[in-house]
């Protein structure tokens, strides 16, 4: 399994113009083969910080995701708001383990 964790910093208020694009991206990505989780969130203490959390079954599934029409549309939306910074990390996970109690 792969986990993708992204942090995107935007200008304050920039997300207002791309809410529809974000919603479409979530909705369409969640339909993709191999997508286990896909979610955007805005930091409750910093409205300029957007986090993206993804879980994928395989690298092939993630690679196919980057070739979808909704990914191209999302890229266009992001270019309009010109993020101040973007940090994306992909983790390859061997197994899930229970939370310690």
VMD Tcl script that builds the backbone (N, CA, C; Angstrom):
set m [mol new atoms 303]
animate dup $m
set s [atomselect $m all]
$s set {name element resname resid chain x y z} {
  {N N UNK 1 A 0.841 -1.170 0.000}
  {CA C UNK 1 A 0.000 0.000 0.000}
  {C C UNK 1 A 0.888 1.236 0.000}
  {N N UNK 2 A 0.390 2.296 -0.633}
  {CA C UNK 2 A 1.073 3.581 -0.633}
  {C C UNK 2 A 0.227 4.602 0.120}
  {N N UNK 3 A 0.882 5.463 0.856}
  {CA C UNK 3 A 0.232 6.605 1.484}
  {C C UNK 3 A 0.881 7.846 0.916}
  {N N UNK 4 A 0.053 8.768 0.452}
  {CA C UNK 4 A 0.531 10.049 -0.050}
  {C C UNK 4 A 0.043 11.113 0.928}
  {N N UNK 5 A 0.977 11.909 1.423}
  {CA C UNK 5 A 0.646 13.007 2.338}
  {C C UNK 5 A 1.166 14.292 1.708}
  {N N UNK 6 A 0.262 15.239 1.496}
  {CA C UNK 6 A 0.648 16.501 0.872}
  {C C UNK 6 A 0.208 17.671 1.728}
  {N N UNK 7 A 1.034 18.703 1.739}
  {CA C UNK 7 A 0.688 19.969 2.381}
  {C C UNK 7 A 0.885 21.068 1.346}
  {N N UNK 8 A -0.173 21.827 1.122}
  {CA C UNK 8 A -0.154 22.897 0.137}
  {C C UNK 8 A -0.505 24.193 0.848}
  {N N UNK 9 A 0.355 25.193 0.715}
  {CA C UNK 9 A 0.100 26.497 1.318}
  {C C UNK 9 A -0.342 27.449 0.215}
  {N N UNK 10 A -1.486 28.116 0.444}
  {CA C UNK 10 A -2.050 29.042 -0.531}
  {C C UNK 10 A -2.264 30.405 0.123}
  {N N UNK 11 A -2.529 31.404 -0.685}
  {CA C UNK 11 A -2.868 32.724 -0.154}
  {C C UNK 11 A -4.211 32.621 0.559}
  {N N UNK 12 A -4.400 33.410 1.590}
  {CA C UNK 12 A -5.669 33.416 2.309}
  {C C UNK 12 A -6.794 33.763 1.340}
  {N N UNK 13 A -7.853 32.971 1.376}
  {CA C UNK 13 A -9.016 33.180 0.515}
  {C C UNK 13 A -8.914 32.545 -0.847}
  {N N UNK 14 A -7.739 32.028 -1.216}
  {CA C UNK 14 A -7.540 31.464 -2.554}
  {C C UNK 14 A -8.410 30.239 -2.809}
  {N N UNK 15 A -8.739 29.501 -1.775}
  {CA C UNK 15 A -9.526 28.277 -1.958}
  {C C UNK 15 A -10.962 28.557 -2.356}
  {N N UNK 16 A -11.447 29.756 -2.059}
  {CA C UNK 16 A -12.837 30.090 -2.374}
  {C C UNK 16 A -13.148 29.882 -3.847}
  {N N UNK 17 A -12.198 30.184 -4.724}
  {CA C UNK 17 A -12.425 30.063 -6.154}
  {C C UNK 17 A -12.261 28.677 -6.723}
  {N N UNK 18 A -11.766 27.734 -5.919}
  {CA C UNK 18 A -11.515 26.388 -6.446}
  {C C UNK 18 A -12.260 25.295 -5.671}
  {N N UNK 19 A -13.232 25.679 -4.861}
  {CA C UNK 19 A -13.981 24.687 -4.070}
  {C C UNK 19 A -14.600 23.610 -4.959}
  {N N UNK 20 A -15.178 24.020 -6.075}
  {CA C UNK 20 A -15.812 23.052 -6.974}
  {C C UNK 20 A -14.782 22.090 -7.549}
  {N N UNK 21 A -13.630 22.614 -7.929}
  {CA C UNK 21 A -12.564 21.760 -8.476}
  {C C UNK 21 A -12.075 20.762 -7.436}
  {N N UNK 22 A -11.949 21.202 -6.177}
  {CA C UNK 22 A -11.522 20.296 -5.108}
  {C C UNK 22 A -12.558 19.194 -4.900}
  {N N UNK 23 A -13.832 19.579 -4.878}
  {CA C UNK 23 A -14.902 18.597 -4.689}
  {C C UNK 23 A -14.943 17.578 -5.811}
  {N N UNK 24 A -14.796 18.049 -7.041}
  {CA C UNK 24 A -14.789 17.149 -8.197}
  {C C UNK 24 A -13.597 16.203 -8.125}
  {N N UNK 25 A -12.451 16.740 -7.753}
  {CA C UNK 25 A -11.242 15.913 -7.658}
  {C C UNK 25 A -11.437 14.791 -6.638}
  {N N UNK 26 A -11.949 15.128 -5.462}
  {CA C UNK 26 A -12.210 14.097 -4.446}
  {C C UNK 26 A -13.179 13.048 -4.977}
  {N N UNK 27 A -14.287 13.509 -5.503}
  {CA C UNK 27 A -15.342 12.602 -5.958}
  {C C UNK 27 A -14.856 11.656 -7.057}
  {N N UNK 28 A -14.189 12.197 -8.062}
  {CA C UNK 28 A -13.728 11.375 -9.175}
  {C C UNK 28 A -12.575 10.454 -8.788}
  {N N UNK 29 A -11.662 10.943 -7.971}
  {CA C UNK 29 A -10.528 10.112 -7.558}
  {C C UNK 29 A -10.994 8.926 -6.739}
  {N N UNK 30 A -11.965 9.132 -5.879}
  {CA C UNK 30 A -12.474 8.039 -5.039}
  {C C UNK 30 A -13.081 6.913 -5.860}
  {N N UNK 31 A -13.443 7.173 -7.107}
  {CA C UNK 31 A -14.006 6.149 -8.000}
  {C C UNK 31 A -12.926 5.323 -8.698}
  {N N UNK 32 A -11.687 5.784 -8.638}
  {CA C UNK 32 A -10.607 5.121 -9.374}
  {C C UNK 32 A -10.267 3.749 -8.786}
  {N N UNK 33 A -9.924 2.830 -9.689}
  {CA C UNK 33 A -9.448 1.525 -9.244}
  {C C UNK 33 A -8.173 1.719 -8.438}
  {N N UNK 34 A -8.109 1.088 -7.280}
  {CA C UNK 34 A -6.907 1.151 -6.455}
  {C C UNK 34 A -6.881 2.280 -5.446}
  {N N UNK 35 A -7.837 3.191 -5.510}
  {CA C UNK 35 A -7.899 4.279 -4.538}
  {C C UNK 35 A -8.642 3.793 -3.295}
  {N N UNK 36 A -7.962 3.833 -2.170}
  {CA C UNK 36 A -8.563 3.402 -0.906}
  {C C UNK 36 A -9.097 4.584 -0.099}
  {N N UNK 37 A -8.388 5.706 -0.143}
  {CA C UNK 37 A -8.768 6.926 0.586}
  {C C UNK 37 A -8.255 8.124 -0.194}
  {N N UNK 38 A -9.065 9.162 -0.268}
  {CA C UNK 38 A -8.623 10.404 -0.903}
  {C C UNK 38 A -9.397 11.546 -0.269}
  {N N UNK 39 A -8.691 12.459 0.396}
  {CA C UNK 39 A -9.390 13.531 1.098}
  {C C UNK 39 A -8.558 14.799 1.190}
  {N N UNK 40 A -9.236 15.927 1.016}
  {CA C UNK 40 A -8.655 17.240 1.248}
  {C C UNK 40 A -9.141 17.724 2.604}
  {N N UNK 41 A -8.306 18.495 3.286}
  {CA C UNK 41 A -8.747 19.152 4.516}
  {C C UNK 41 A -8.000 20.462 4.659}
  {N N UNK 42 A -8.678 21.433 5.272}
  {CA C UNK 42 A -8.068 22.728 5.558}
  {C C UNK 42 A -7.771 22.748 7.047}
  {N N UNK 43 A -6.568 23.152 7.408}
  {CA C UNK 43 A -6.160 23.213 8.808}
  {C C UNK 43 A -7.103 24.150 9.570}
  {N N UNK 44 A -7.638 23.695 10.697}
  {CA C UNK 44 A -8.590 24.506 11.461}
  {C C UNK 44 A -7.956 25.752 12.060}
  {N N UNK 45 A -6.648 25.757 12.214}
  {CA C UNK 45 A -5.955 26.910 12.782}
  {C C UNK 45 A -5.208 27.743 11.744}
  {N N UNK 46 A -5.198 27.279 10.490}
  {CA C UNK 46 A -4.480 27.998 9.440}
  {C C UNK 46 A -5.216 27.792 8.116}
  {N N UNK 47 A -6.089 28.716 7.719}
  {CA C UNK 47 A -6.888 28.541 6.499}
  {C C UNK 47 A -6.070 28.595 5.203}
  {N N UNK 48 A -4.767 28.808 5.312}
  {CA C UNK 48 A -3.919 28.793 4.115}
  {C C UNK 48 A -3.255 27.424 3.906}
  {N N UNK 49 A -3.435 26.499 4.858}
  {CA C UNK 49 A -2.815 25.167 4.776}
  {C C UNK 49 A -3.862 24.126 4.379}
  {N N UNK 50 A -3.614 23.490 3.249}
  {CA C UNK 50 A -4.481 22.415 2.770}
  {C C UNK 50 A -3.687 21.126 2.830}
  {N N UNK 51 A -4.302 20.102 3.390}
  {CA C UNK 51 A -3.651 18.794 3.439}
  {C C UNK 51 A -4.430 17.820 2.559}
  {N N UNK 52 A -3.682 16.991 1.881}
  {CA C UNK 52 A -4.272 15.933 1.058}
  {C C UNK 52 A -3.752 14.616 1.609}
  {N N UNK 53 A -4.679 13.703 1.886}
  {CA C UNK 53 A -4.308 12.388 2.402}
  {C C UNK 53 A -4.848 11.344 1.442}
  {N N UNK 54 A -3.966 10.459 0.998}
  {CA C UNK 54 A -4.345 9.434 0.029}
  {C C UNK 54 A -3.799 8.076 0.449}
  {N N UNK 55 A -4.576 7.026 0.156}
  {CA C UNK 55 A -4.081 5.651 0.295}
  {C C UNK 55 A -4.388 4.936 -1.016}
  {N N UNK 56 A -3.370 4.262 -1.555}
  {CA C UNK 56 A -3.491 3.574 -2.839}
  {C C UNK 56 A -3.050 2.119 -2.683}
  {N N UNK 57 A -3.683 1.242 -3.449}
  {CA C UNK 57 A -3.324 -0.178 -3.405}
  {C C UNK 57 A -1.936 -0.435 -3.975}
  {N N UNK 58 A -1.531 0.360 -4.983}
  {CA C UNK 58 A -0.253 0.074 -5.650}
  {C C UNK 58 A 0.290 1.313 -6.350}
  {N N UNK 59 A 1.557 1.231 -6.741}
  {CA C UNK 59 A 2.181 2.307 -7.506}
  {C C UNK 59 A 1.529 2.426 -8.880}
  {N N UNK 60 A 1.115 1.303 -9.449}
  {CA C UNK 60 A 0.437 1.344 -10.751}
  {C C UNK 60 A -0.866 2.133 -10.657}
  {N N UNK 61 A -1.616 1.930 -9.584}
  {CA C UNK 61 A -2.872 2.671 -9.400}
  {C C UNK 61 A -2.602 4.164 -9.240}
  {N N UNK 62 A -1.569 4.506 -8.484}
  {CA C UNK 62 A -1.222 5.909 -8.300}
  {C C UNK 62 A -0.746 6.522 -9.616}
  {N N UNK 63 A 0.049 5.801 -10.365}
  {CA C UNK 63 A 0.534 6.305 -11.654}
  {C C UNK 63 A -0.631 6.542 -12.613}
  {N N UNK 64 A -1.607 5.646 -12.628}
  {CA C UNK 64 A -2.787 5.819 -13.488}
  {C C UNK 64 A -3.578 7.062 -13.082}
  {N N UNK 65 A -3.613 7.344 -11.791}
  {CA C UNK 65 A -4.316 8.522 -11.265}
  {C C UNK 65 A -3.786 9.809 -11.904}
  {N N UNK 66 A -2.487 9.897 -12.099}
  {CA C UNK 66 A -1.888 11.110 -12.655}
  {C C UNK 66 A -2.224 11.325 -14.129}
  {N N UNK 67 A -2.798 10.310 -14.780}
  {CA C UNK 67 A -3.141 10.407 -16.207}
  {C C UNK 67 A -4.631 10.652 -16.443}
  {N N UNK 68 A -5.403 10.877 -15.375}
  {CA C UNK 68 A -6.845 11.042 -15.518}
  {C C UNK 68 A -7.213 12.472 -15.919}
  {N N UNK 69 A -8.358 12.633 -16.589}
  {CA C UNK 69 A -8.816 13.979 -16.947}
  {C C UNK 69 A -9.062 14.869 -15.728}
  {N N UNK 70 A -9.559 14.292 -14.627}
  {CA C UNK 70 A -9.823 15.127 -13.450}
  {C C UNK 70 A -8.522 15.579 -12.794}
  {N N UNK 71 A -7.437 14.821 -12.947}
  {CA C UNK 71 A -6.145 15.270 -12.429}
  {C C UNK 71 A -5.643 16.461 -13.248}
  {N N UNK 72 A -5.841 16.413 -14.570}
  {CA C UNK 72 A -5.443 17.533 -15.424}
  {C C UNK 72 A -6.246 18.786 -15.072}
  {N N UNK 73 A -7.545 18.628 -14.847}
  {CA C UNK 73 A -8.389 19.770 -14.475}
  {C C UNK 73 A -7.975 20.328 -13.122}
  {N N UNK 74 A -7.630 19.445 -12.200}
  {CA C UNK 74 A -7.177 19.879 -10.877}
  {C C UNK 74 A -5.865 20.658 -10.990}
  {N N UNK 75 A -4.958 20.183 -11.810}
  {CA C UNK 75 A -3.703 20.893 -12.023}
  {C C UNK 75 A -3.932 22.298 -12.564}
  {N N UNK 76 A -4.890 22.429 -13.460}
  {CA C UNK 76 A -5.233 23.750 -13.997}
  {C C UNK 76 A -5.785 24.653 -12.909}
  {N N UNK 77 A -6.638 24.114 -12.046}
  {CA C UNK 77 A -7.205 24.897 -10.941}
  {C C UNK 77 A -6.108 25.344 -9.986}
  {N N UNK 78 A -5.182 24.449 -9.682}
  {CA C UNK 78 A -4.079 24.813 -8.786}
  {C C UNK 78 A -3.188 25.893 -9.392}
  {N N UNK 79 A -2.988 25.837 -10.700}
  {CA C UNK 79 A -2.129 26.843 -11.324}
  {C C UNK 79 A -2.754 28.233 -11.240}
  {N N UNK 80 A -4.074 28.303 -11.202}
  {CA C UNK 80 A -4.761 29.590 -11.087}
  {C C UNK 80 A -4.504 30.221 -9.721}
  {N N UNK 81 A -4.500 29.395 -8.664}
  {CA C UNK 81 A -4.307 29.965 -7.322}
  {C C UNK 81 A -2.826 30.064 -6.947}
  {N N UNK 82 A -1.962 29.506 -7.758}
  {CA C UNK 82 A -0.518 29.583 -7.555}
  {C C UNK 82 A -0.111 29.340 -6.096}
  {N N UNK 83 A -0.091 28.080 -5.684}
  {CA C UNK 83 A 0.307 27.766 -4.301}
  {C C UNK 83 A 1.656 28.386 -3.940}
  {N N UNK 84 A 1.754 28.818 -2.699}
  {CA C UNK 84 A 3.014 29.393 -2.199}
  {C C UNK 84 A 4.054 28.299 -1.985}
  {N N UNK 85 A 3.593 27.129 -1.564}
  {CA C UNK 85 A 4.486 25.986 -1.407}
  {C C UNK 85 A 3.678 24.703 -1.489}
  {N N UNK 86 A 4.374 23.618 -1.802}
  {CA C UNK 86 A 3.727 22.310 -1.903}
  {C C UNK 86 A 4.747 21.257 -1.501}
  {N N UNK 87 A 4.394 20.445 -0.520}
  {CA C UNK 87 A 5.268 19.378 -0.050}
  {C C UNK 87 A 4.490 18.077 -0.157}
  {N N UNK 88 A 4.975 17.152 -0.968}
  {CA C UNK 88 A 4.283 15.882 -1.188}
  {C C UNK 88 A 5.248 14.743 -0.883}
  {N N UNK 89 A 4.802 13.820 -0.046}
  {CA C UNK 89 A 5.615 12.661 0.311}
  {C C UNK 89 A 4.812 11.392 0.061}
  {N N UNK 90 A 5.462 10.390 -0.526}
  {CA C UNK 90 A 4.834 9.089 -0.749}
  {C C UNK 90 A 5.533 8.076 0.142}
  {N N UNK 91 A 4.725 7.323 0.889}
  {CA C UNK 91 A 5.251 6.287 1.780}
  {C C UNK 91 A 4.783 4.926 1.276}
  {N N UNK 92 A 5.700 3.986 1.193}
  {CA C UNK 92 A 5.339 2.612 0.875}
  {C C UNK 92 A 5.185 1.884 2.203}
  {N N UNK 93 A 4.001 1.332 2.422}
  {CA C UNK 93 A 3.667 0.725 3.713}
  {C C UNK 93 A 3.576 -0.789 3.533}
  {N N UNK 94 A 4.309 -1.487 4.360}
  {CA C UNK 94 A 4.319 -2.940 4.270}
  {C C UNK 94 A 3.044 -3.548 4.849}
  {N N UNK 95 A 2.589 -3.008 5.990}
  {CA C UNK 95 A 1.374 -3.554 6.611}
  {C C UNK 95 A 0.780 -2.526 7.560}
  {N N UNK 96 A -0.477 -2.709 7.873}
  {CA C UNK 96 A -1.142 -1.899 8.884}
  {C C UNK 96 A -1.084 -2.648 10.200}
  {N N UNK 97 A -0.942 -1.904 11.279}
  {CA C UNK 97 A -0.908 -2.522 12.598}
  {C C UNK 97 A -1.936 -1.839 13.484}
  {N N UNK 98 A -2.421 -2.522 14.524}
  {CA C UNK 98 A -3.414 -1.904 15.398}
  {C C UNK 98 A -2.803 -0.798 16.236}
  {N N UNK 99 A -3.617 0.155 16.591}
  {CA C UNK 99 A -3.205 1.252 17.464}
  {C C UNK 99 A -2.941 0.694 18.860}
  {N N UNK 100 A -1.831 1.066 19.479}
  {CA C UNK 100 A -1.560 0.552 20.837}
  {C C UNK 100 A -2.588 1.083 21.831}
  {N N UNK 101 A -2.904 0.268 22.794}
  {CA C UNK 101 A -3.890 0.657 23.823}
  {C C UNK 101 A -3.278 0.563 25.174}
}
mol reanalyze $m
mol bondsrecalc $m
mol representation Tube
mol addrep $m
